[in-house]
């Protein structure tokens, strides 16, 4: 009996046709001709024993067999990527690297990251964008960023996501406000001036969800796009704020900011590293590992124990 085996080129072609929705787009992504894509899919259908795409559809819509095989193809491609990253020798990056980072990572890790990029990839030019995680996520999925450190990235077949660390969040205030030391409920904070990131930031949605769950609304909520300025306003007693403790170690240790005892606490956000899977070569994966190591050796993780004792 003749045994027909799948090959990686066929599986990769199926993956991109399914996720891009057309043979032409897959051909452009793989840098091959459209007839070559058609041949690969035809050979794969012969090996799989049935049609992989519906006939007569404007877009390339997979059959149930096509969807099942595409899902398996994604696992195979991921495994091959991991092997290549482990053993490949070509790890250079050159030209522009589009890096997106949330404020928290920028304040704790960005200077050292810039130094390491300069040393490891001397031919590369870092293009840094500091923004809200929701906006970084959209830019990463659309291909406007190569790699990002952010919270709550949406699942995407084009992006690899690796958790970095829980990002502890605490309500903080200046001692000047003389708030009581007992447990504070959402209703106790609702009348106070609050400063946070604007919508659609995850800090904003966390705060609004926390108050809404208690059936109250903050009366004086202002927004600012900078954690540095928000911290400054909290230090001066102009407002209270929900902030990552990773950026407040000195202020909390010195007593310049007080961690409020609130109930219930707001769950930590998960800081993640996400990067495009379709980037050529292994340089981007090397950069991702560098960013991962840097984050895990920084205040992002060192602050977790301190936050737990607050």
N, C-alpha and C positions, 0 to 999 in steps of 0.2 A: 504494500500500500504506500502511495506517495504521501509523504508528510510535508506540508507546507508551513513554513515558519514565518512569523511576523519579524520585521526588522525595525530598528529604531527610526529610520527615516520615514517609514510608513506610519508608525504610531505618532511621531511628532507632527506629521502632516495632518493626520486625523484630528489631533488635539487643536491645531490652529484653525482648521476649517470650522470645527464645531464652535470654538470660542470667538472667532472673528466673523462667522456667519456667511462666508463666501470663499470659493476656490481662489478667486483673484486676490483677495486680501491675504490669504494664506500664502500664496505664491510670492507676494511682495515681502511678507514677513520672513520667509525662508530663503528669499533671493534665488528662486528658481522660476521656471516658466509655468504658466497655467496648465499646459498639456502635461508637464511632468507631475504636477499635483494630481491631475485626473488619473494618470497611470498608477501612481502610488495608491490612490483610493481604490481603483479597480482591482489591483493585486491584493489589497488588504481585504476587500469584499470576498475575493475568491478564497483567501485563507480563512476568513471568519465564517464563510458558509452562508452569506446572505447580504442583502443591501444594507448599507450604512446610512443612506440619506433618502429622504422622501423624494419622489419624482414630481416634477411640475410645480415646485415651490420657488418663489422669487429668491428667498434666502435659502442657504444650505441648512435644512432642518434635519437633524439626525433621527433615524428610526430608533426604537427601543434598543436594538442591538448596537446601533451606532453610539447611543448615549452610554451604554454599559462599557463598550470597548474604549470610548474616549475617557471615561473615568479611570479605567485601568491604565490607559496610556499615560495619564497624568502622574500616577504613582511611579510608573517605569521611568518617566522623564525626570521626576524629582530624585529618584535613586541614582540615575546617571549623573545628574547635576552634583549630587553629594559626592559621588566617587571622583568626578572630575575636579571638584574643589579640593578634595583630599590629596590627590596625587599629581595634579597639573603643575607644571613648572612655570608657565607663562602667567604671571600675575601682575603685569604692569597696567597702570592707568595713566592716560595722557589726555590733555585737553581739559574741557570743562567737566566737572563732576557736580551735578545738581543735588544738593543736600538740603533736606528740610528738617528742622528741629523744633520741637516745642520749647517754650520759654524755659521750663525747668531744666532741660538738658543743656540749653544754651548757657544758663547761668552757672551750671556746675561742671560741665565737661568741654565746652566749646574751645576754650583757649588751648587745652592740651591736645584736643583732636586736631586743631590746625597745625600744631607743632609736629604731630606724628604724620600727618599727610605730607607736610613739607619734607620730612626725612624719608618716608617710605616711598612716596610717589613724587619725585622732584619734577616730573614733566606734567603733572596734573595741576589744574587750577580749580580750587573749590569755589563754587557759587552757593553761598549759604542763604537760606530763607528761614527766618524765624516767624512762626505763625501759629494759629490755633490748630489743634490736631484735626478737627473736622475738615478744615481747608487743605491741610497737608495731605490728608487721606485722599481727597478728591483729586488733587494734583498728581499724586503718585499713581493712582489708578488710570488717569488719563495720559500718563507718560510724560508729564511736565517736570517730574522729579525722578531721580534715579534711586535714592535711598532716603529714608526718613526715620526719625525717632518721634513717636507720637503715642497717644492713648486711643484705645478702642478703634483700631483700623477695621474697615469692613472686609469680609472675606472676598477674595478675588483670585481667579486662576492665574493671573499674570503677576501676582505679588507673593513673595515669601514673607511670612510673619513669624518672628521669634520673640516671645516674652522676655523682658529685661528684668523688671522688678515691680513689686507693688509700690504705688506712689501714695504715701500716707498724706491725708488731708486733715487739717485741724482749723477750727475757728480760732483766730487770734485777735487780740486787742491790746492797746496800750494800757499800762497801769493807770494812766491819767484818767481813764474813764471810770475807774473805781467800781467795776462790776462785781457783783457778789461772787463768792467762791463756791457756792453750792451748785448743784446740777441745774443747768439752764435748758429750758425747753424751747422749741421754735417760737412759741408765743412770747417768750421772754426777750428774744432777739428781734422780733418783727418790727418794733418801733425804732430800733437803732439805725443810724446811717450805715449802709453796707456798700462796699466797693468790690466789684468782681469783673471778670472778663465779659464782654458782650456775647449774646447769642450769635452763632451756634456753638460756642465753646462748651466743653464738658464741665468746666467749673460752674458756668451759668446754669446749665441744665441740672446739675447736682444740687445746687442751692435751691432752685425753684421747686424741684421735686421734693426736697427735704421739707420745705415749708408747706407745700401742697398736701403732703401726706398727713400733716398735723391740722389741716383745715384752716391755715392762716396764710396771709400774703405779706411780704416785706413792704413796709410803707415808704422807705427811703432808700431805694436801691439805685446806685449809680454804676456806670461801667467804664472800664479803662482797658486798653489793649496791651498793657505792660505790667508784668508781675513786679518789676523793680519799682515802678511808681505806686502800685497797689501796696507794696510793702512799706514804702515811705509814708503813704497816707495813714496806714495802720500805726506806724511808729509815732506819728505826730498826733494820734488820737482823733484824726478827722473822720475815721470810719473803722468798722471792724471788717474782717475779711476771712474767707476760707482759702487757705494757701497750702501748698505742699511744704511739709516740714523740712524737706531736703534743702530748701533755699534759706532756711531760717535758723540754722543751728546756733550761730553766734548771737542773734537777737534773742532767742529763747534762753540760751545759757546765761547771758548777761542780765536778763530780766527786763530788757527793753521792750519785749513783747511777751504777753502772757497767753498761754494756751488755755482756752476756755473749756470748762467741764460741761459738755453738752450731752443731752440724751434725746434721741438716739444719736450715735456717732454716724458720720457719713462714711460709707464704704470707700476704701482706697481705689484709685484708678490704677489700671495696669499699664505701665510704660512698656512699649514694644518697639522693636526694631523691624522695619519693613523695607524690602528692596525689590526692584524689578527682576523678574526671572529671565526676561528676554535680553538682558544686557550681554554683549559679546565678551568672551574671555572670562577670566577668574578674578580680575582685579577688583570688581565691585564686591564680590563675596569676601575677598581679603579685607577690604575696607569695612564691610559689615562686621566681620569678626573683631577687627580693631575697635570699632565703636562699642561692641558688646563687652569686650574686656575692659575698656575704659569706664563704661557706665558701672560695671560691677565692682570696680575698685574706687568708686567716687562716693560723694555724700549721698547719692541717690539710694544706695543700699546702707551706708553707714547710719543714715538718719532713721532707719526703721526701728532700731532698738530704742533710740532716744524718744521717738514718737510713741512707742508703746508704753514708756514710763511716764509720759506727760499726763 
